[in-house]
Amino acid sequence: MPPTIAVVEATARVAGDSVPSFAASAVGLADAVRALWERETGVAAVGTAAVADEWHSSVDGECDGETVLILRRLLDARLSGDIVIALIRDLDGGDGIAFPSVTAAVRAVRDAVLPVGVGPPDESGHARAWLRESAAEARRAVVVSGALVVVIEEPAKPHTTPPRSGDLACGLFLVEGATPDDVLRQLDVLAAFAGDAVSVHAQARSWWRAHPPVGGALTASIVARDAVDLGERIDEVRKIVRRAHPLGALHVHRARARVHFSERPLARDGELCFVYPGSGCHYQGMGRELSVHFADVMVGDDVRTDSFRPHVHPARFWVDEAPAGVESDLRPHIQGQVALGAFVSDVVRTFGLRPRAFMGYSLGETASLFSSGAWVARREMMQRVSDSDLFTSRMCGVCESVRETWGLGPDDAVDWVMGVVARPAAAVREAFAHEERAYLLIVNTDRECVVGGDRAAIDRALARLRTRMLAIEGVTTVHCEVAERDAVPYHALHVFDDAGPPRDGTRVYSCGWGRAYDVTRTSGADSILHNATRGFDYPKTVRQAYADGARIFLEMGPGNSCTRMIRQILRDQPHRAAAVCIAGRSEMESLLCALGAAAAEGVTPDLERIYGAGGSRRGERI
């Protein structure tokens, strides 16, 4: 294994004219590390030729000063008494990736070294980057530079044990027992246990190590934000356990529940299904917090297959406000959402959860095919989307497909609108039957549909329904006859020679066909084209997945739209639906809540990833 490389404080002793200098770029950083690995040099400088005396950095990543990074092998740095301010570790043994990841504390990162900011490569060819530091004890940042993701982290203090996950603002507590009474007794133990540590993260870590899951018949889960909140959540789950309400139904339908319990865990006879939403669910900051804590997962894709990293589009989504004028080009939305779904799926897998089914809604079907491994050519897919005019002018923007379908002249405006109406499909079909340019696109639930078309036609149809429409932005003109104009290129976009069934035998569902299907070179494209040109009935797909054995539905994101719909579709039938990545909520808290929901149903996550060794490494799976 290559030696660990340290970033050391720049002094006259370690930096001088004789120190080899490498380019101020991510590639230069990789070359410097490789030179140290191969012992071509004992010290390397990355950046400008002159070494600055001071490094400057602020928590938002804005840096100033003429700065370089001085690198040494960690052992040499320690023997020489150098001040180590960052660590660089090879995460994949140096096989396959030029520079897979950096785990380091860079107190000063300057434009000349790893440019801070947002945007494409500038005229000089230097990639710009995104930098963010968390407020955790071990401060972290993620730099996205072209196809490279660099993770930065301050060296852990001796007592800091969780790998790559600093103190979180919340903690997950799993309480097991053979009977509800056993669970209540263990909750009393937890109540007495609480308060022994300085943070809720430390409390959760200590609880995990002292009381690792052993596969108890019943599990209550709690996600708490602080010691006071933990006490309140313990009281809340006590009430639920005492009621011994079957399936914990009081909380199955709560959108943001932080406590979960099921008297009859669904994993005994049911399966876990990963769920992926359709386009329009993107939000600012989606995946940003998760990428800080699971950056090695993000870069790990390169070891197995093509990477999605460049297609998360940090310049679009990892900034506080979306750049102006981005809605006319939907390629970043499509690429970013598919990339996020695959990334979050891999994050959830690190906790030992293994789904038996993958179910996508519209664009989510693409995400499900990549996440399941049925499709592997990730980079090729993203390049196809980038090169296509389908998502810039044909199916959005000036909407050339709509213009051609409706026979509009060059001076006629296309006023396409789309939204959700709270009416059953039968009522919508009746109201829309008199409008040639108004379409029922998707049946969301038994009482909700997605419609789209010409604004005037939609307004007339809505008047007949005596309802209003909740508008949806940032989506394409698909799920109706308009998409038939582009059927050939749209189908070709989704054909892959190396496509095939997932190796682990999991099922992949078609929302257009309403059933699972065998993935072949063209079947994925056939399914996606079907739903693009004819629309689909989502309740049909959900009910078929349920009939096939799916009981626990975890939505990978972005958002929780499918979670909401699944709850409405299945209603009182035993099930559990939870979302991992919700807008307006801490992504780490959402992740822990989803893991807690799964644990309550008998799918026990392995929390060693965030709480370190000492707990169960078994990770109960289905």
C-alpha positions in Angstrom: 0.0 0.0 0.0 1.4 3.4 -0.9 2.7 5.5 2.0 0.5 8.2 3.5 1.4 11.7 2.3 1.3 14.7 4.6 0.7 18.3 3.8 3.1 20.1 6.1 3.6 23.7 7.2 5.8 25.6 4.7 9.1 26.5 6.3 12.6 27.3 5.0 13.7 23.9 6.2 11.2 22.0 4.0 10.8 24.4 1.1 13.4 25.9 -1.1 14.8 26.3 -4.5 15.7 22.6 -4.7 12.1 21.4 -4.0 10.5 19.9 -7.1 7.5 22.0 -8.1 4.3 20.7 -9.7 1.6 22.4 -11.6 -1.1 24.3 -9.7 -3.9 21.9 -10.6 -5.5 18.7 -9.6 -3.3 16.8 -12.1 -0.2 18.5 -10.6 -1.3 17.4 -7.1 -1.7 13.8 -8.4 1.8 13.9 -10.0 3.4 15.2 -6.8 1.8 12.5 -4.7 2.9 9.8 -7.2 6.5 11.1 -7.1 6.5 10.8 -3.3 5.0 7.4 -3.5 7.7 6.2 -5.8 10.4 8.0 -3.8 11.5 10.2 -6.7 11.7 13.0 -4.2 11.4 13.6 -0.4 9.5 16.9 -0.6 7.2 18.3 -3.3 5.6 21.7 -3.8 2.3 22.0 -5.6 1.5 25.5 -6.8 3.4 28.6 -7.5 7.2 28.6 -7.4 7.5 31.0 -4.5 6.4 29.7 -1.1 4.2 32.1 0.9 4.9 32.5 4.6 1.2 32.5 5.6 -1.8 30.5 4.4 -5.2 32.0 4.7 -8.6 30.3 4.7 -12.1 31.0 5.8 -15.0 28.6 6.5 -16.7 29.4 3.2 -13.6 28.4 1.3 -12.6 31.8 0.0 -8.8 32.0 0.2 -6.1 34.6 -0.5 -2.4 34.8 -0.5 0.3 33.3 -2.7 0.3 29.7 -1.5 1.6 26.3 -2.4 1.0 22.9 -0.8 4.2 21.3 0.6 4.0 17.5 0.6 6.1 14.9 2.4 5.7 11.3 3.3 4.0 11.2 6.6 6.7 9.1 8.3 9.5 11.5 7.1 7.4 14.5 8.3 7.0 13.0 11.8 10.7 12.0 12.0 11.7 15.6 11.0 9.3 17.2 13.4 7.3 19.0 10.7 3.9 20.4 11.6 1.3 18.2 9.7 -1.8 20.1 8.7 -3.2 17.6 6.2 -3.1 14.0 5.2 -3.4 12.5 1.7 -4.3 8.8 1.5 -4.7 6.5 -1.5 -8.1 4.9 -1.1 -7.9 2.3 -3.9 -4.3 1.1 -3.7 -3.2 3.2 -6.6 -5.0 0.9 -9.1 -7.1 2.4 -11.9 -7.4 6.1 -10.9 -4.8 8.8 -11.3 -5.7 10.3 -8.0 -8.8 8.9 -6.4 -9.2 11.0 -3.2 -7.5 13.2 -0.8 -8.3 13.0 2.9 -6.6 16.1 4.2 -6.8 19.3 6.2 -6.0 22.2 3.9 -6.3 25.3 5.9 -5.4 27.3 2.8 -6.5 26.3 -0.6 -5.9 29.0 -3.2 -6.9 29.5 -6.8 -3.4 28.7 -7.9 -3.6 25.3 -6.2 -7.1 24.0 -6.3 -9.2 26.9 -7.6 -12.0 27.8 -5.4 -15.3 29.0 -6.9 -17.8 27.5 -9.3 -17.8 27.1 -13.0 -16.2 25.3 -16.0 -12.4 25.4 -16.7 -11.2 28.9 -17.3 -9.3 30.1 -20.4 -6.0 28.9 -18.9 -7.4 25.4 -18.6 -7.4 25.4 -14.8 -10.5 23.7 -13.5 -12.6 25.8 -11.1 -13.9 24.0 -8.0 -16.4 23.8 -5.2 -15.3 24.0 -1.6 -17.3 23.6 1.5 -16.4 22.9 5.1 -18.7 21.4 7.7 -19.0 22.6 11.2 -18.0 19.2 12.6 -15.2 18.6 15.0 -13.0 17.3 12.1 -13.7 19.9 9.5 -14.3 18.7 6.0 -14.6 20.0 2.5 -15.2 18.6 -0.9 -13.5 20.0 -4.0 -15.0 19.0 -7.4 -12.5 19.8 -10.1 -13.4 18.4 -13.5 -13.6 14.7 -13.2 -11.8 14.7 -9.9 -13.3 14.8 -6.4 -10.9 15.7 -3.6 -11.9 15.3 0.0 -10.3 17.6 2.5 -10.2 16.9 6.2 -8.3 18.1 9.2 -6.2 15.4 10.8 -8.4 13.5 13.3 -7.6 14.1 17.0 -6.6 10.9 18.9 -10.1 10.4 20.3 -11.9 11.0 17.0 -12.6 7.5 15.8 -15.4 7.6 13.1 -13.8 7.2 9.7 -14.6 10.0 7.2 -17.6 11.1 9.2 -17.1 13.8 11.9 -19.5 14.6 14.7 -23.0 14.8 13.3 -25.7 17.1 14.5 -27.9 14.0 15.2 -27.6 10.4 16.3 -29.3 7.1 15.5 -30.1 4.8 18.4 -31.3 1.3 17.8 -33.0 -0.5 20.8 -33.7 -4.2 20.4 -35.8 -6.7 22.3 -37.5 -10.0 21.9 -40.9 -8.6 23.0 -42.4 -5.1 23.4 -41.7 -5.3 27.1 -38.0 -6.1 26.4 -37.8 -3.0 24.2 -39.4 -0.9 26.9 -36.8 -2.1 29.4 -34.0 -1.3 26.9 -35.5 2.2 26.4 -35.1 2.7 30.2 -31.5 1.7 29.8 -31.0 4.2 27.0 -32.7 6.9 29.1 -30.2 6.3 31.9 -27.4 6.0 29.4 -28.1 9.4 27.8 -26.1 12.4 29.0 -22.9 10.4 29.5 -21.3 12.1 26.4 -20.8 15.7 25.3 -22.7 15.4 22.0 -25.6 13.4 20.7 -23.2 11.9 18.1 -20.9 10.7 20.8 -23.9 9.3 22.7 -25.1 7.4 19.7 -21.6 6.1 19.1 -21.2 4.9 22.7 -24.7 3.3 22.6 -23.8 1.5 19.3 -20.6 0.1 20.8 -22.1 -0.8 24.2 -25.4 -2.3 22.7 -24.6 -3.6 19.2 -27.6 -5.1 17.4 -27.7 -8.9 17.7 -30.7 -9.6 15.5 -33.4 -9.1 18.1 -37.0 -9.8 17.1 -38.1 -6.2 17.5 -36.3 -2.9 17.1 -37.2 0.7 18.0 -35.2 3.4 16.3 -34.7 7.0 17.4 -33.0 9.8 15.6 -32.2 12.6 18.1 -30.7 16.1 17.7 -29.5 16.6 21.2 -29.7 15.2 24.8 -33.0 16.9 25.5 -34.5 15.8 22.2 -33.3 12.2 22.9 -35.3 12.2 26.1 -38.4 13.4 24.3 -38.0 10.9 21.5 -37.6 8.1 24.1 -40.9 9.1 25.7 -42.5 9.2 22.2 -41.4 5.7 21.2 -42.4 4.4 24.6 -46.0 5.4 23.9 -45.9 3.7 20.5 -44.4 0.4 21.9 -46.9 0.4 24.8 -49.8 0.6 22.3 -48.1 -2.2 20.4 -49.8 -0.9 17.3 -49.3 -3.4 14.4 -46.7 -2.3 11.9 -46.1 1.0 13.7 -48.9 2.4 11.5 -49.0 5.6 13.5 -45.7 6.5 12.0 -45.7 4.9 8.6 -47.5 7.9 7.2 -45.6 10.6 9.0 -43.4 12.4 6.5 -40.6 13.3 8.9 -40.8 10.8 11.7 -37.7 10.4 13.8 -38.9 7.4 15.8 -39.9 4.0 14.4 -41.2 0.8 15.7 -43.0 -2.2 14.2 -44.6 -5.0 16.3 -44.5 -7.2 13.1 -41.3 -6.3 11.2 -42.0 -6.4 7.5 -38.6 -7.9 6.6 -39.8 -11.3 8.0 -41.7 -11.9 4.8 -41.2 -8.8 2.7 -38.4 -7.3 0.6 -36.6 -4.0 0.4 -37.1 -1.8 -2.7 -35.1 1.2 -3.8 -37.2 3.9 -5.3 -36.2 6.8 -7.7 -38.3 9.9 -8.4 -39.0 11.7 -11.7 -37.6 14.9 -13.1 -38.5 18.2 -11.4 -37.5 16.9 -7.9 -34.1 18.6 -8.0 -33.2 21.2 -5.4 -30.4 23.5 -4.5 -27.8 21.7 -2.5 -29.0 18.2 -3.3 -26.3 15.7 -2.3 -23.9 18.3 -1.0 -24.0 17.3 2.6 -23.8 13.6 1.8 -20.9 14.2 -0.4 -18.9 15.7 2.5 -19.4 12.6 4.7 -19.3 10.0 1.9 -16.9 11.4 -0.6 -15.0 8.1 -0.8 -18.3 6.6 -2.0 -18.6 9.3 -4.7 -15.1 8.6 -6.0 -15.4 4.9 -5.5 -17.5 4.5 -8.6 -14.4 4.8 -10.7 -13.0 1.6 -9.4 -16.0 -0.4 -10.7 -17.3 1.5 -13.7 -17.6 4.9 -15.3 -17.9 7.8 -12.9 -20.9 10.0 -12.3 -18.9 12.6 -10.4 -18.7 15.3 -13.0 -22.4 15.1 -13.6 -23.6 16.0 -10.1 -23.1 19.5 -11.5 -21.8 21.4 -8.4 -21.8 24.7 -10.4 -25.6 24.3 -10.7 -26.7 22.6 -7.5 -24.0 23.1 -4.9 -24.4 26.8 -4.7 -27.0 28.7 -2.6 -28.9 30.1 -5.6 -29.3 28.6 -9.1 -27.5 30.6 -11.8 -29.8 32.7 -13.9 -31.2 31.3 -17.1 -30.5 27.6 -16.3 -34.1 26.4 -16.7 -34.0 26.4 -20.5 -31.3 23.7 -20.6 -32.4 20.6 -18.7 -29.3 18.6 -19.2 -27.8 19.5 -15.8 -31.1 18.7 -14.1 -31.4 15.3 -15.8 -27.7 14.4 -15.3 -27.6 15.7 -11.7 -30.7 13.8 -10.7 -29.6 10.5 -12.2 -26.1 10.9 -10.7 -27.5 11.7 -7.3 -29.8 8.6 -7.3 -26.8 6.4 -8.1 -24.6 8.0 -5.5 -27.2 7.9 -2.7 -27.8 4.2 -3.5 -24.2 3.5 -3.0 -24.2 5.4 0.2 -27.1 3.3 1.6 -25.3 0.1 0.5 -22.3 1.0 2.7 -24.6 0.3 5.7 -25.3 -3.2 4.5 -28.7 -2.7 3.0 -29.3 -4.8 -0.2 -32.5 -4.2 -2.1 -34.3 -7.0 -4.0 -36.1 -4.5 -6.3 -35.5 -1.2 -8.1 -38.5 1.0 -9.1 -38.2 4.3 -10.9 -40.8 7.0 -11.7 -40.2 8.5 -15.2 -36.6 9.7 -15.2 -36.1 7.6 -12.1 -36.2 4.5 -14.3 -32.9 5.6 -15.7 -31.5 6.1 -12.2 -32.8 2.7 -11.2 -31.1 0.9 -14.1 -27.7 2.4 -13.3 -28.1 1.9 -9.6 -29.1 -1.7 -10.0 -26.1 -2.4 -12.2 -28.3 -3.3 -15.2 -26.7 -0.4 -17.0 -23.0 0.4 -16.4 -22.0 2.9 -19.1 -22.5 5.9 -16.9 -20.1 8.3 -18.6 -21.4 7.3 -22.1 -24.9 8.0 -21.1 -24.1 11.4 -19.7 -22.1 12.3 -22.8 -25.1 11.3 -25.0 -27.3 13.6 -23.0 -24.8 16.4 -23.3 -24.5 16.0 -27.1 -28.3 15.7 -27.7 -30.6 18.5 -28.5 -33.6 16.6 -26.9 -33.2 18.5 -23.6 -32.2 21.9 -25.0 -34.6 22.6 -27.8 -36.7 19.6 -28.8 -38.4 18.6 -25.6 -37.8 21.9 -23.7 -36.7 25.4 -24.3 -38.3 26.4 -27.6 -40.1 23.0 -27.6 -39.7 22.2 -31.3 -41.5 18.8 -30.8 -44.6 20.6 -29.5 -44.5 23.1 -32.4 -44.3 20.3 -35.0 -47.0 18.2 -33.3 -49.4 21.1 -33.1 -48.6 22.4 -36.5 -47.6 25.9 -35.2 -46.0 28.5 -37.5 -42.6 30.0 -36.9 -44.2 33.1 -35.2 -46.6 31.2 -33.0 -45.6 30.9 -29.4 -45.5 27.6 -27.5 -47.1 28.1 -24.2 -46.6 24.6 -22.6 -47.5 24.2 -19.0 -47.5 21.2 -16.7 -48.6 20.4 -13.2 -50.4 18.2 -10.6 -54.1 18.1 -10.1 -55.9 16.5 -7.2 -58.5 14.5 -9.2 -58.9 10.8 -10.1 -57.7 9.7 -13.6 -61.3 9.0 -14.8 -62.4 12.5 -14.0 -59.3 14.0 -15.7 -59.8 12.0 -18.8 -63.4 13.1 -19.1 -62.5 16.8 -18.7 -59.6 16.6 -21.1 -61.5 14.6 -23.8 -62.6 17.8 -25.5 -59.1 19.4 -25.7 -56.7 18.3 -28.4 -53.7 20.1 -26.8 -54.3 19.0 -23.2 -53.0 15.7 -21.9 -53.2 13.3 -19.0 -49.6 12.5 -18.6 -49.2 10.4 -15.5 -51.5 8.8 -12.9 -49.7 9.5 -9.6 -52.2 8.0 -7.2 -55.9 7.1 -7.2 -56.7 10.7 -6.5 -53.9 12.6 -8.2 -52.6 13.1 -11.8 -50.0 15.0 -13.8 -51.3 17.0 -16.7 -49.7 19.1 -19.4 -50.3 20.9 -22.6 -51.2 24.3 -24.0 -52.0 26.8 -21.3 -55.4 27.8 -22.7 -56.5 24.2 -23.2 -55.3 23.2 -19.7 -57.2 26.2 -18.2 -60.4 25.2 -19.9 -60.1 21.5 -18.8 -59.3 22.6 -15.2 -62.4 24.8 -15.2 -64.5 21.7 -16.0 -62.8 19.9 -13.1 -63.4 22.8 -10.8 -59.8 22.6 -9.6 -56.4 24.3 -9.9 -53.1 22.9 -10.9 -49.8 22.9 -8.9 -47.3 23.9 -11.6 -44.2 21.8 -12.2 -41.0 23.5 -13.6 -37.9 22.1 -15.1 -39.4 19.0 -16.9 -39.6 17.9 -20.5 -42.7 17.6 -22.8 -42.9 13.8 -22.5 -45.5 11.2 -21.5 -47.8 12.1 -24.4 -48.0 12.1 -28.2 -45.6 15.0 -28.4 -42.6 12.7 -27.6 -43.4 10.5 -30.6 -41.8 13.2 -32.8 -38.4 12.2 -31.2 -39.1 8.5 -30.7 -36.0 7.3 -32.7 -33.3 9.5 -31.1 -35.0 9.1 -27.7 -34.9 5.3 -28.0 -31.3 5.3 -29.2 -30.3 7.4 -26.2 -31.1 4.5 -24.0 -29.7 1.5 -25.9 -26.5 0.0 -24.4 -24.7 -3.0 -25.8 -23.5 -4.0 -22.3 -26.9 -3.8 -20.7 -28.2 -6.9 -18.9 -30.0 -8.2 -15.8 -28.5 -7.1 -12.4 -25.9 -9.7 -11.4 -27.5 -10.2 -7.9 -30.8 -11.2 -9.4 -32.7 -8.1 -8.3 -35.8 -7.0 -10.1 -36.1 -3.8 -12.2 -39.5 -2.3 -12.8 -40.9 -0.5 -15.7 -43.3 2.3 -14.8 -44.7 2.3 -18.4 -45.4 -1.5 -18.4 -46.3 -1.6 -14.7 -44.2 -4.7 -14.0 -40.7 -6.0 -13.6 -38.9 -7.0 -16.8 -35.7 -8.6 -18.0 -33.1 -6.0 -18.9 -31.4 -6.6 -22.3 -29.6 -4.4 -24.8 -32.8 -2.7 -25.9 -35.5 -3.5 -23.3 -34.6 -0.6 -21.1 -34.9 1.7 -24.0 -38.2 0.1 -25.0 -39.6 0.6 -21.5 -38.5 4.2 -21.2 -39.8 5.1 -24.7 -43.2 3.5 -23.8 -43.6 5.8 -20.7 -42.3 8.8 -22.7 -44.9 8.5 -25.5 -47.9 7.0 -23.6 -47.6 8.1 -20.0 -47.9 5.7 -17.2 -50.0 4.5 -14.2 -47.8 4.7 -11.1 -50.2 2.9 -8.8 -50.2 0.0 -11.1 -46.4 -0.4 -10.8 -46.4 0.1 -7.0 -49.1 -2.4 -6.5 -47.4 -4.9 -8.7 -44.1 -4.5 -6.8 -46.1 -5.0 -3.6 -47.7 -8.1 -5.0 -44.2 -9.4 -5.9 -43.1 -9.0 -2.2 -41.8 -5.4 -1.8 -42.8 -4.0 1.6 -40.1 -1.5 2.5 -39.6 1.3 0.1 -36.6 3.6 0.5 -36.5 6.6 -1.9 -33.0 7.5 -2.9 -33.9 11.0 -4.0 -33.8 13.8 -4.6 -36.9 14.6 -2.6 -39.7 12.5 -1.2 -42.4 12.6 -3.9 -42.5 8.9 -4.5 -42.6 8.2 -0.7 -45.7 10.4 -0.5 -47.4 8.7 -3.4 -46.5 5.1 -2.2 -48.1 5.9 1.1 -51.2 7.1 -0.6 -51.4 4.2 -3.0 -50.8 1.4 -0.4 -52.7 3.3 2.4 -53.5 0.8 5.1 -51.7 -2.1 3.6 -48.6 -3.1 5.7 -45.6 -1.2 4.3 -42.9 1.3 5.2 -41.9 4.2 2.9 -39.1 6.6 3.7 -36.9 9.1 1.8 -33.1 9.4 2.1 -32.6 12.9 0.6 -35.2 15.5 1.3 -35.1 19.2 0.4 -35.0 21.6 3.4 -33.7 19.0 5.8 -30.3 17.8 6.8 -29.4 15.0 4.5 -27.5 13.2 7.2 -30.6 13.3 9.4 -32.8 12.1 6.6 -30.4 9.3 5.9 -30.3 8.2 9.6 -34.2 8.4 9.7 -34.4 6.2 6.6 -32.0 3.7 8.2 -34.0 3.8 11.4 -37.2 3.1 9.5 -35.5 0.1 7.8 -34.2 -1.1 11.2 -37.7 -1.1 12.7 -38.8 -3.4 9.9 -36.0 -5.9 10.5 -33.4 -4.6 8.0 -30.6 -3.7 10.5 -28.0 -1.3 9.2 -24.3 -1.7 10.0 -23.5 1.6 11.6 -19.8 1.1 11.9 -19.4 3.5 9.0 -20.3 6.4 11.2 -19.8 5.1 14.7 -16.6 3.1 14.3 -15.7 -0.5 15.2 -17.3 -2.2 18.2 -20.8 -2.6 17.0 -22.2 -5.4 14.9 -20.6 -5.8 11.5 -23.1 -8.2 10.4 -25.6 -5.7 8.9 -28.8 -7.6 8.7 -29.9 -7.8 5.1 -32.7 -9.0 3.0 
